[in-house]
């Protein structure tokens, strides 16, 4: 089996906004809430020939007590520190036209949130 590369994607903000009008569980990418840089993580999941992206979230205190399950997965570093979570129950349907890959090349000039996401994705790979 060929190993696939894990990728980060930004999903078109207008598309997310339209989804959130239909489903209030769709995570915000609103600049007013400081969420405009939220990427969705993938290998894009394919189910019944439809593609989905899974949101990568920062850890919250409530996540410490939660257990990995079918719809939730913790991302731990080598010292067992919680560094992120995947909420499979919050995945969204996508098409290639609404996806923009996040450049994972490291640069000292990156904003802090971009550095954190890149470090997390390198840890996952």
C-alpha positions as CSV (number, residue, x, y, z in Angstrom):
1,X,0.0,0.0,0.0
2,X,1.3,3.4,-0.9
3,X,1.8,5.8,2.0
4,X,-0.1,9.0,1.6
5,X,1.1,12.4,2.8
6,X,-0.8,14.2,5.5
7,X,-1.7,17.7,4.4
8,X,-3.2,20.8,5.9
9,X,-5.8,22.7,4.0
10,X,-7.6,26.0,4.4
11,X,-11.2,25.8,3.3
12,X,-12.8,28.7,1.6
13,X,-14.3,31.1,4.2
14,X,-17.5,31.7,2.2
15,X,-18.0,28.0,1.8
16,X,-17.6,27.4,5.5
17,X,-20.0,30.3,6.2
18,X,-22.6,28.8,3.9
19,X,-22.2,25.4,5.6
20,X,-22.6,27.0,9.1
21,X,-26.0,28.4,8.0
22,X,-27.2,24.9,7.5
23,X,-25.3,23.2,10.3
24,X,-24.5,25.0,13.5
25,X,-21.8,22.4,14.4
26,X,-19.5,23.6,11.6
27,X,-16.5,25.3,13.2
28,X,-16.1,29.0,12.6
29,X,-13.4,30.5,10.4
30,X,-14.6,34.0,11.2
31,X,-12.0,36.8,11.4
32,X,-14.2,38.4,14.0
33,X,-13.6,35.4,16.3
34,X,-9.9,35.2,15.4
35,X,-10.5,31.9,13.6
36,X,-9.6,32.9,10.0
37,X,-6.4,30.8,10.0
38,X,-8.0,27.6,11.2
39,X,-6.9,24.8,8.9
40,X,-8.6,21.5,8.4
41,X,-6.4,18.5,8.5
42,X,-6.5,15.7,6.0
43,X,-5.6,13.1,4.2
44,X,-9.1,13.9,2.9
45,X,-11.4,11.2,4.0
46,X,-13.4,9.6,1.2
47,X,-16.7,8.0,2.1
48,X,-19.2,7.0,-0.5
49,X,-17.2,8.9,-3.2
50,X,-17.6,12.1,-1.2
51,X,-14.6,14.0,0.3
52,X,-14.5,15.3,3.9
53,X,-12.0,17.4,5.9
54,X,-11.4,17.0,9.6
55,X,-10.9,20.1,11.7
56,X,-7.7,20.3,13.7
57,X,-8.3,22.0,17.0
58,X,-6.1,23.4,19.7
59,X,-6.3,21.5,23.0
60,X,-8.7,22.8,25.6
61,X,-8.9,21.7,29.3
62,X,-12.0,19.6,28.6
63,X,-10.0,17.5,26.1
64,X,-7.6,16.3,28.8
65,X,-10.4,14.2,30.4
66,X,-11.8,12.9,27.1
67,X,-10.8,9.5,25.7
68,X,-10.0,8.7,22.1
69,X,-13.1,7.3,20.4
70,X,-14.5,6.8,16.9
71,X,-15.3,10.6,16.7
72,X,-12.4,12.1,18.6
73,X,-8.7,11.7,18.7
74,X,-6.0,13.3,20.9
75,X,-2.7,14.2,19.4
76,X,0.1,13.8,22.0
77,X,3.7,14.7,21.7
78,X,6.6,12.3,22.8
79,X,6.2,13.4,26.4
80,X,2.4,12.7,26.4
81,X,1.5,16.4,26.3
82,X,-1.7,17.1,24.5
83,X,-0.9,19.3,21.5
84,X,-4.0,19.1,19.4
85,X,-7.2,17.2,18.8
86,X,-9.2,15.8,15.8
87,X,-12.9,16.0,15.9
88,X,-14.2,13.5,13.4
89,X,-17.8,14.3,14.3
90,X,-17.2,17.9,13.0
91,X,-15.7,16.9,9.6
92,X,-17.2,18.8,6.7
93,X,-17.9,17.8,3.1
94,X,-15.5,19.4,0.6
95,X,-14.6,19.6,-3.1
96,X,-11.2,20.5,-4.5
97,X,-12.5,23.9,-5.6
98,X,-12.8,25.1,-1.9
99,X,-9.4,23.7,-0.7
100,X,-6.1,25.6,-0.6
101,X,-3.1,23.5,0.7
102,X,-1.1,25.1,3.5
103,X,2.5,25.5,2.6
104,X,4.4,23.4,5.1
105,X,7.9,24.8,4.4
106,X,9.3,26.3,7.6
107,X,10.4,30.0,7.6
108,X,11.5,32.2,10.5
109,X,9.1,34.9,9.2
110,X,5.9,32.8,9.7
111,X,3.2,34.0,12.1
112,X,3.1,32.1,15.4
113,X,-0.1,30.2,14.5
114,X,1.4,29.0,11.2
115,X,4.5,27.8,13.0
116,X,2.4,25.9,15.6
117,X,0.4,24.1,12.9
118,X,3.5,23.2,10.9
119,X,5.2,21.8,14.0
120,X,2.0,19.8,14.7
121,X,1.8,18.4,11.2
122,X,5.5,17.4,11.2
123,X,4.9,15.6,14.5
124,X,2.0,13.7,13.0
125,X,4.1,12.6,10.0
